[in-house]
Amino acid sequence: AAIFANPDRRELNNISQVLTIFGNCSGLKVNLNKTKIFPIRCSEEIVSEALLDFPGKVCKFTGKYLGLPLHTRKLRRVEVQPLLDKIGGRLPGWKGKMLTMAGRDTFVKCVLTSQPIYHLIVFPAQKWLIRQIDIMRRSFLWRGDEPEKVSGGHCLVNWLTVCTPKDLGGLGVLDLERLARALRLRWYRYKWKNDDRPWARLDIPCDNMDRDLFNASTIVTVGRGDKTSFWHSSWINGTAPKNIAPSLFLKVKRKNVTVLKALQNNTWVSHVCPLLTSEEIHEFVTLWQEIRLLPRDEGADDEIIWRWTTNGEYT
């Protein structure tokens, strides 16, 4: 657990008592001596005074939380290097030169590819990191050796073909960049299905392409409209308004407004006016008609369906 507290001796004593009571009730004893304390904008004098009766090791960022690097800013290469070292450390023990091609293929898919998944779910994919992991995966696949002992001439086919699904003529090794993007889409899914989580209204580790991919992969049925993005979500017969009226979308300033707020007194109309070209007028009329004819139960919750599965659930 991560606990945020003021650097106050009395407050920390209260936290210690709460943890002790919790341990007595549940049987789960908290070892405060293994606790790591990360001061944020605190002087050494204040920290020393606050921790007189509270055991724990005072640390500086970068730290670790649930096995992942923890920092207040974007991670640097040196802070991600332990992940590469962990993946590279798996190579020597498997004696890749003594494995068959099928064995090395299985090892790449089941071990080397799975190692960074936990990291890629949480942090935006860094191209240099994926490139370094691919170098290790490629060298082990073709030669069963470490990267510095393998050259491009040892590769029988290019890496793009290796990462192509088998039914399309490839070897079926997962493309880490696409895998990371698919994994990160679940953050958007959680914001729909688990909006009571503490982080639900905070920024999530996704970029604009992730958002567009999620919206293109889902169909929204609008009820109240408080969860649905007016411009980005695919709520008009499976299509997003920004695709129905791209010229209007480019000129509008409030691109993240919800359907609920946009349709109140037809507020979205004032967002796109004045209409300056015939193309904008045509798109406005088309969008107006689509919205007017769309059935909507304003007392129901917004519902979302994943396009690519038969049961409509994200996977």
C-alpha positions as CSV (number, residue, x, y, z in Angstrom):
1,A,0.0,0.0,0.0
2,A,1.1,3.6,-0.6
3,I,0.1,6.1,2.0
4,F,0.4,9.8,1.5
5,A,0.9,11.8,4.7
6,N,2.0,15.2,5.9
7,P,5.5,15.3,7.4
8,D,4.0,15.6,10.9
9,R,5.2,13.5,13.9
10,R,1.7,13.3,15.4
11,E,0.1,12.3,12.1
12,L,2.6,9.6,11.4
13,N,2.1,8.2,14.9
14,N,-1.7,8.0,14.2
15,I,-0.9,6.1,11.0
16,S,1.3,3.7,12.9
17,Q,-1.5,3.0,15.4
18,V,-4.0,2.5,12.6
19,L,-1.7,-0.1,11.0
20,T,-1.2,-1.8,14.4
21,I,-4.9,-2.1,15.0
22,F,-5.4,-3.4,11.4
23,G,-2.7,-6.1,12.1
24,N,-4.4,-7.1,15.3
25,C,-7.8,-7.5,13.7
26,S,-6.7,-9.2,10.5
27,G,-3.6,-11.0,11.4
28,L,-1.7,-9.2,8.6
29,K,1.2,-7.6,10.5
30,V,2.8,-4.6,8.8
31,N,6.6,-4.6,9.0
32,L,7.4,-0.8,9.3
33,N,11.1,-1.5,9.3
34,K,10.7,-2.5,5.6
35,T,8.7,0.7,4.8
36,K,10.3,3.1,2.4
37,I,9.6,6.8,2.9
38,F,9.9,9.2,-0.1
39,P,9.9,12.9,1.1
40,I,8.3,15.3,-1.4
41,R,9.4,18.9,-1.1
42,C,10.5,18.4,2.5
43,S,13.7,19.6,4.2
44,E,15.9,17.1,6.0
45,E,15.2,18.8,9.3
46,I,11.4,18.4,8.9
47,V,11.8,14.8,7.8
48,S,14.1,13.9,10.8
49,E,11.7,15.5,13.3
50,A,8.6,13.8,11.8
51,L,10.2,10.3,11.8
52,L,11.5,10.2,15.4
53,D,8.9,7.6,16.3
54,F,8.2,6.1,12.9
55,P,10.5,3.5,11.6
56,G,11.3,3.3,7.9
57,K,14.1,3.9,5.4
58,V,14.2,7.4,3.8
59,C,14.7,7.1,0.1
60,K,14.9,9.3,-3.0
61,F,13.2,8.9,-6.3
62,T,13.4,6.7,-8.3
63,G,11.8,4.1,-6.1
64,K,9.7,1.1,-6.8
65,Y,6.0,0.5,-6.3
66,L,4.4,-2.9,-7.0
67,G,7.6,-3.8,-8.9
68,L,7.5,-0.8,-11.2
69,P,9.8,2.3,-11.1
70,L,8.1,5.2,-9.3
71,H,8.9,8.8,-10.2
72,T,7.3,12.2,-10.3
73,R,8.3,12.7,-13.9
74,K,8.9,10.8,-17.1
75,L,11.3,7.9,-16.7
76,R,14.8,8.2,-18.1
77,R,16.7,5.4,-19.8
78,V,18.8,4.6,-16.7
79,E,15.6,4.0,-14.7
80,V,14.2,1.5,-17.3
81,Q,17.6,-0.3,-17.7
82,P,16.8,-2.8,-14.9
83,L,14.0,-4.2,-17.1
84,L,16.4,-4.8,-20.0
85,D,18.9,-6.3,-17.6
86,K,16.2,-8.7,-16.3
87,I,15.3,-9.8,-19.8
88,G,18.9,-10.1,-20.9
89,G,19.7,-12.1,-17.7
90,R,17.3,-14.9,-18.9
91,L,19.3,-15.6,-22.1
92,P,22.5,-17.4,-20.8
93,G,20.8,-19.9,-18.6
94,W,18.8,-21.4,-21.5
95,K,21.7,-22.4,-23.6
96,G,20.0,-21.3,-26.8
97,K,22.5,-22.9,-29.1
98,M,21.5,-26.3,-27.8
99,L,17.8,-25.7,-28.5
100,T,16.0,-26.4,-31.8
101,M,14.5,-23.6,-33.8
102,A,11.1,-24.6,-32.5
103,G,12.4,-24.4,-28.9
104,R,13.9,-21.0,-29.4
105,D,10.7,-19.8,-31.0
106,T,8.7,-21.0,-28.0
107,F,11.1,-19.3,-25.6
108,V,10.9,-16.0,-27.4
109,K,7.1,-16.1,-27.3
110,C,6.5,-17.3,-23.8
111,V,9.4,-15.8,-21.9
112,L,11.1,-12.9,-23.6
113,T,7.9,-11.4,-24.9
114,S,6.0,-11.8,-21.6
115,Q,8.7,-10.2,-19.4
116,P,8.0,-6.5,-20.4
117,I,4.1,-6.8,-20.4
118,Y,3.7,-5.6,-16.8
119,H,5.8,-2.5,-17.6
120,L,4.1,-1.8,-21.0
121,I,0.6,-1.8,-19.4
122,V,1.5,1.1,-17.1
123,F,4.0,3.2,-19.0
124,P,3.8,4.6,-22.6
125,A,5.9,2.4,-24.9
126,Q,9.3,4.0,-25.5
127,K,10.6,3.2,-29.0
128,W,14.2,2.7,-27.8
129,L,13.1,0.2,-25.2
130,I,11.1,-1.9,-27.7
131,R,14.0,-1.7,-30.1
132,Q,16.4,-3.1,-27.5
133,I,14.1,-5.9,-26.5
134,D,13.6,-6.8,-30.1
135,I,17.3,-7.0,-30.6
136,M,17.5,-9.6,-27.8
137,R,14.5,-11.5,-29.1
138,R,15.8,-11.5,-32.6
139,S,19.3,-12.7,-31.6
140,F,18.0,-15.5,-29.5
141,L,15.5,-16.6,-32.1
142,W,18.0,-17.0,-34.9
143,R,21.2,-18.0,-33.1
144,G,20.3,-18.7,-29.5
145,D,23.0,-16.3,-28.5
146,E,23.5,-12.8,-27.0
147,P,22.9,-9.8,-29.3
148,E,26.6,-8.7,-29.5
149,K,27.4,-12.1,-31.1
150,V,24.6,-11.9,-33.8
151,S,24.6,-9.9,-36.9
152,G,21.8,-9.1,-39.4
153,G,23.2,-11.7,-41.8
154,H,22.1,-14.5,-39.4
155,C,18.4,-13.6,-39.8
156,L,16.6,-15.7,-42.3
157,V,13.7,-13.3,-42.7
158,N,13.1,-9.7,-41.6
159,W,11.6,-8.9,-38.2
160,L,8.4,-7.5,-39.7
161,T,7.7,-11.0,-41.2
162,V,8.6,-12.6,-37.9
163,C,6.0,-10.5,-36.1
164,T,3.3,-11.3,-38.7
165,P,0.6,-13.8,-37.6
166,K,1.1,-17.3,-38.8
167,D,-2.1,-17.3,-40.9
168,L,-0.6,-14.4,-42.9
169,G,2.7,-16.1,-43.5
170,G,4.7,-14.9,-40.5
171,L,6.1,-16.7,-37.4
172,G,3.5,-15.2,-35.0
173,V,5.9,-13.5,-32.6
174,L,4.0,-10.6,-31.0
175,D,4.9,-7.0,-32.1
176,L,5.6,-5.3,-28.8
177,E,4.5,-1.8,-30.0
178,R,1.1,-3.1,-31.1
179,L,0.8,-5.3,-28.1
180,A,1.5,-2.4,-25.7
181,R,-1.1,-0.3,-27.5
182,A,-3.7,-3.1,-27.2
183,L,-2.9,-3.6,-23.5
184,R,-3.2,0.1,-22.7
185,L,-6.7,0.3,-24.2
186,R,-8.0,-1.4,-21.0
187,W,-7.4,1.9,-19.1
188,Y,-10.2,3.4,-21.3
189,R,-12.3,0.3,-20.6
190,Y,-11.8,0.7,-16.9
191,K,-12.8,4.4,-17.1
192,W,-16.1,3.2,-18.4
193,K,-16.7,0.1,-16.3
194,N,-14.9,1.1,-13.1
195,D,-15.4,4.8,-12.8
196,D,-15.4,4.5,-9.0
197,R,-11.7,3.8,-8.9
198,P,-9.6,6.6,-7.3
199,W,-7.6,7.2,-10.5
200,A,-10.6,7.3,-12.8
201,R,-10.6,11.1,-13.2
202,L,-6.8,11.4,-13.5
203,D,-4.7,11.2,-16.6
204,I,-4.1,7.7,-17.9
205,P,-0.9,6.5,-19.7
206,C,-2.4,6.6,-23.2
207,D,-1.8,8.9,-26.2
208,N,-4.2,10.2,-28.9
209,M,-3.7,7.2,-31.1
210,D,-4.7,4.9,-28.2
211,R,-7.9,7.0,-27.7
212,D,-8.7,6.9,-31.4
213,L,-8.1,3.1,-31.6
214,F,-10.4,2.6,-28.5
215,N,-13.2,4.7,-30.0
216,A,-12.9,3.0,-33.3
217,S,-13.1,-0.4,-31.6
218,T,-16.2,0.4,-29.6
219,I,-19.9,1.2,-30.1
220,V,-21.7,3.4,-27.6
221,T,-25.4,3.4,-26.8
222,V,-26.1,6.8,-25.3
223,G,-28.4,7.2,-22.2
224,R,-27.8,10.2,-20.1
225,G,-24.6,10.9,-22.1
226,D,-22.5,11.8,-19.1
227,K,-19.7,9.3,-20.0
228,T,-19.8,9.6,-23.7
229,S,-17.5,12.0,-25.6
230,F,-19.6,14.0,-28.1
231,W,-17.0,14.2,-30.8
232,H,-14.7,11.1,-30.2
233,S,-17.0,8.3,-29.1
234,S,-18.8,6.1,-31.7
235,W,-22.3,6.8,-30.5
236,I,-24.2,7.7,-33.7
237,N,-25.0,4.4,-35.3
238,G,-21.5,3.1,-34.5
239,T,-19.8,6.2,-35.9
240,A,-18.1,9.2,-34.1
241,P,-19.3,12.7,-35.0
242,K,-15.7,13.7,-35.8
243,N,-15.8,11.3,-38.7
244,I,-19.3,12.4,-39.8
245,A,-18.3,16.1,-39.8
246,P,-14.4,16.3,-39.9
247,S,-14.4,20.0,-40.9
248,L,-16.6,21.0,-38.0
249,F,-14.4,18.9,-35.6
250,L,-11.3,20.8,-36.8
251,K,-12.7,24.2,-36.0
252,V,-14.4,23.4,-32.7
253,K,-12.4,24.3,-29.5
254,R,-14.2,22.1,-26.9
255,K,-13.3,18.7,-28.3
256,N,-13.7,16.8,-25.1
257,V,-17.3,17.8,-24.2
258,T,-19.7,15.1,-23.2
259,V,-22.9,14.2,-25.0
260,L,-24.9,15.4,-22.0
261,K,-23.4,18.9,-22.0
262,A,-23.3,19.2,-25.8
263,L,-27.0,18.3,-26.3
264,Q,-28.3,20.6,-23.5
265,N,-30.0,23.4,-25.3
266,N,-28.1,22.2,-28.4
267,T,-24.9,23.8,-27.0
268,W,-22.8,22.0,-29.7
269,V,-24.3,24.2,-32.3
270,S,-22.8,27.3,-30.8
271,H,-19.4,25.5,-30.7
272,V,-19.3,25.0,-34.5
273,C,-20.9,28.3,-35.6
274,P,-20.5,30.4,-37.7
275,L,-20.6,28.1,-40.7
276,L,-18.3,29.6,-43.3
277,T,-18.2,27.1,-46.2
278,S,-20.7,25.0,-48.1
279,E,-18.8,21.9,-46.8
280,E,-19.3,23.0,-43.2
281,I,-23.1,23.6,-43.9
282,H,-23.5,20.2,-45.5
283,E,-21.7,18.4,-42.5
284,F,-23.8,20.4,-40.0
285,V,-27.1,19.4,-41.6
286,T,-26.0,15.8,-41.8
287,L,-24.9,15.7,-38.2
288,W,-28.1,17.5,-37.0
289,Q,-30.3,15.0,-38.8
290,E,-28.3,12.0,-37.4
291,I,-28.6,13.4,-33.8
292,R,-32.3,14.2,-34.2
293,L,-33.2,10.8,-35.5
294,L,-31.2,8.9,-32.9
295,P,-33.3,7.2,-30.2
296,R,-32.1,7.9,-26.7
297,D,-33.3,7.0,-23.2
298,E,-32.1,9.9,-21.0
299,G,-32.8,8.0,-17.8
300,A,-30.5,5.0,-18.6
301,D,-26.7,4.7,-18.3
302,D,-24.4,4.9,-21.3
303,E,-23.5,1.4,-22.6
304,I,-20.3,0.5,-24.5
305,I,-19.7,-2.6,-26.7
306,W,-16.3,-3.9,-27.9
307,R,-16.6,-4.5,-31.7
308,W,-14.2,-7.4,-32.0
309,T,-15.7,-10.0,-29.7
310,T,-19.0,-11.8,-30.0
311,N,-19.9,-11.0,-26.4
312,G,-19.0,-7.3,-26.7
313,E,-16.4,-7.5,-23.9
314,Y,-12.8,-6.1,-24.3
315,T,-10.1,-8.7,-24.4
